[in-house]
Amino acid sequence: MSMIYEEEGFAIRGAVFEVSKTLGTGFAEEVYQEALEMELAERGIPFEAQKELFLSYKGRPLKKTYRPDLICYGKIVVELKSVRALAPEHEAQIINYLRATGFHLGLLVNFGAYPKADVRSYAFGVPT
């Protein structure tokens, strides 16, 4: 069974693990965000950081917007954390972001996990 966007996900994970290996644990999320942006650029992985996405409710636009940490390849939401352990609310957050944006794959990355980053994949609304 193949995963959705398998090659792209593998490339992003490689960049994440390089950042994790180089920096280790203990930094704030913003430090990992900046380092990961550098690593993605170095590897030629297309991304947009903190891009404002507009949301709607029943077809009507909401005033509140969403700024994911990263959108890679124009289709994968990457949400970064730097916490001891991921909690159910972190998982709910990425699932809601996928639902709200219509994207099909999200990666939840925790740089606070020891001894290396924890990367979890979430697929939502994948066409069959």
N, C-alpha and C positions, 0 to 999 in steps of 0.2 A: 504494500500500500504506500503510495507516495503522498508527501505532504504538499499543501498548497505553497507555491513560491519557494520550493525547496532550495534551489540554488541561491536565491537572494537571501533567504533566512540563514543559510550556511555562511555566506559572506559576512553578514551582519554579526553573527555569533563570533566569527574569527576576529573581527575588530573589537568586539566587547571583551573577549578573553585576552587579547593583547593589552588592552587598557588595564584590565584587572591584574594581569601578571606584572605589568610595569609599575602601577601605582599601589597595588595591594588594597587593603580595606582601611576605613577610618576617615576618609575625606567626605566633605559635603557633596550632595548631589550635583551642584553646579560645577565642581571641579571635574567630576566624571563626565558631565555633559560636554564641557569644553575639550577635554582630552579625547572623547569619543568622536566629536566633530572633526578634530585633527586627524584621527586615525581613519575615519571614513573617507575623508578627502584624499589622504595619502594612498588609499587603496582604490580610489576611483569609484567609490560607491555613491551614487547620487542621493542627496538628502536635503531636506529643508528643516531648519530648526525654528521652533516656536512659531510656526506658520498659523495665522489666524484662520480658523474654520468657522463658518457660519452654520448655525443649527436652526431647525424648525420644529414646530409642534403642530401636528395636523395640517401641514401644508403652509403654516404661517411662520414667518421668521421670528426667531427669538432675539432679544437684545443681547443676551449672554452669548459669548463666543467661546470657543475651545481652542487652546493653544497646546497641541501635543508637544512633548519634548522633541521628538523627531518624526518626520515622515520620510521613509527611505523608498527609493524606486517609485515614488509617487503613489504607492499603494499599501505600504506596511507602516502601521503605527508602532513606534517604539517609545515606551514609557519607562523612565528611569527612576530608580529609588536607591537610597543608601541607608538601609535599616538593618537591624540585626536579623529579622526574619520577615518575610512577606506575610501579610494578614489578609483575611477574606475581603476586606474593603479595597485592597489594592487590586485584587482579581476582579472585583465588581467594577472598579473604575475602568479597567481596560476593556472589559466586555461592554460597558455602557458607551465608551468612546467608539468602539467598533460599530455598535448599533446606531449611534448618532451620526457617524460619518459615512456609513455604507461600505467601509473597507472590510475586507474579509480576513485579514491576518494582523494580529497584534503580538508584539514581543514585550513581555514585562521583564525588565532587567533589574536585579538587585545587586549593586556593587558592595553592599554591606555584608553580604554572606561570606563566611570563612570556610575554606581557604581561597575560594575563587568565586567569581560572580555566578549568580543563579539566573538562568535565562529560561523563561517559560513561554511557550507558544499558545496562543488562543485564536481559534478560527471561529468566525461567526458568519452566518448567512451564506455559506459557501454553496454556489450552484452545483447541482449534481448532474 
